[in-house]
Amino acid sequence: MENRQRVWRDGLASLLSTAGLQSLKWALLTDYPRLLQGATTTPPPLPCTEHWPVEAACALGYCGWLGDQLMTVVEVEQFFARKCFETDERLGEPVAIRWFLNWFDEAPQNLMRHELLAEVSRALVSRGAETVEEAGDAGTVAA
């Protein structure tokens, strides 16, 4: 298992809400242009934009934004920071989250979408929020 998968499976995925995972799955399936690589949010987190509505977000931010219905840049940034800290704590490794975040930002978009979709579907199946057949219909069941 790659480090990014370990971080996702053993740390991050269990910290995200089912609604967050389901919204991320939809974005991955539809190649939604507001799923952002290379930054946490658009607009960027600056003092002058912190209360602006989010227009796009990375995978983690997306779960808080559209899954948990956080609306402003500061809300999504705080969610992002909290989940990163909790993931590192859960794994007992400082900055463990970097393995997932770097992979997400740097992977070619089609590869990222395909592989993250498999991981999100796997997490939803493990919660009973999706059946193996539903995940398989999307071609996303991870081994």
C-alpha positions in Angstrom: 0.0 0.0 0.0 1.3 3.4 -0.9 1.8 6.1 1.8 -1.1 8.2 0.4 -3.4 5.2 0.6 -2.4 4.5 4.2 -3.0 8.1 5.1 -6.4 8.1 3.4 -7.5 4.7 4.7 -6.1 4.7 8.2 -6.5 8.4 8.9 -8.4 10.8 6.8 -11.4 8.9 5.4 -12.8 8.0 8.8 -12.7 11.6 9.8 -14.9 12.8 7.0 -18.6 12.7 7.1 -20.6 10.4 4.9 -22.2 13.5 3.2 -18.7 14.8 2.5 -17.5 11.5 1.0 -20.7 11.3 -1.1 -20.2 14.8 -2.4 -16.6 14.1 -3.3 -17.6 10.9 -5.1 -20.1 12.9 -7.2 -17.4 15.5 -8.1 -15.0 12.8 -9.1 -17.5 10.9 -11.1 -18.6 14.0 -13.0 -15.2 15.6 -13.3 -16.7 18.6 -11.6 -14.5 21.7 -12.4 -14.9 23.1 -8.9 -12.8 20.2 -7.5 -9.4 22.0 -7.3 -5.9 20.6 -7.5 -2.9 22.7 -6.3 -4.7 24.9 -3.8 -7.1 24.5 -0.9 -9.7 27.0 -2.0 -10.6 29.6 -4.5 -10.6 32.4 -3.6 -7.3 31.9 -1.7 -7.2 32.3 2.1 -6.3 35.9 2.6 -7.6 38.2 5.3 -9.5 40.2 2.7 -11.2 37.1 1.3 -11.8 35.0 4.4 -15.5 35.7 4.5 -16.1 35.3 0.8 -18.0 32.3 -0.5 -15.9 29.3 -1.7 -15.9 28.8 -5.4 -13.7 25.7 -5.6 -11.9 23.5 -3.2 -9.4 20.6 -3.0 -10.6 17.1 -2.1 -10.5 17.6 1.6 -11.9 21.2 1.4 -14.6 19.9 -0.9 -15.9 17.5 1.7 -16.3 20.3 4.2 -17.6 22.8 1.6 -20.3 20.9 -0.2 -20.5 17.8 2.0 -20.8 19.6 5.4 -22.1 22.8 3.9 -19.4 25.2 5.0 -19.7 28.3 3.0 -16.8 30.8 3.5 -13.1 30.5 2.8 -12.3 30.8 6.5 -14.7 28.0 7.4 -13.3 25.6 4.8 -9.7 26.6 5.7 -10.4 25.8 9.4 -12.0 22.5 8.5 -9.0 21.7 6.3 -6.5 22.5 9.1 -8.5 20.5 11.7 -8.7 17.4 9.5 -5.0 17.6 8.7 -4.1 17.8 12.4 -6.5 15.0 13.3 -5.1 12.8 10.6 -1.5 13.4 11.8 -2.6 12.6 15.4 -4.4 9.5 14.4 -1.4 8.2 12.4 1.1 9.3 15.1 3.3 10.9 12.4 3.9 14.6 12.1 2.7 15.9 8.7 1.6 12.5 7.6 -1.2 14.2 5.7 1.4 15.4 3.2 1.5 12.0 1.5 -2.1 12.3 0.5 -2.2 16.1 -0.2 1.0 16.0 -2.3 -0.3 13.1 -4.3 -3.7 14.8 -4.9 -2.1 18.0 -6.0 0.6 16.5 -8.3 -1.1 13.4 -9.8 -2.4 13.8 -13.4 -6.1 14.7 -13.1 -7.5 11.6 -14.8 -5.3 9.3 -12.7 -6.2 11.2 -9.5 -9.9 11.0 -10.3 -9.8 7.3 -11.0 -7.8 6.3 -8.0 -9.4 8.6 -5.5 -12.8 7.5 -6.7 -11.9 4.0 -5.8 -10.8 5.0 -2.3 -13.9 7.1 -1.7 -16.2 4.3 -2.8 -14.2 1.8 -0.6 -14.8 4.1 2.4 -18.5 4.4 1.7 -18.9 0.7 1.3 -17.1 0.1 4.6 -19.7 2.5 6.3 -22.6 0.7 4.6 -23.4 3.9 2.8 -23.0 2.2 -0.5 -23.1 -1.3 -1.7 -20.3 -3.1 -3.4 -22.5 -3.4 -6.5 -23.0 0.4 -6.5 -19.3 0.9 -6.2 -18.6 -1.7 -8.9 -21.1 -0.1 -11.3 -18.9 3.0 -11.2 -15.9 0.8 -11.8 -14.4 1.9 -8.5 -14.0 -1.0 -6.1 -10.5 -0.9 -4.8 -8.7 -4.2 -4.1 
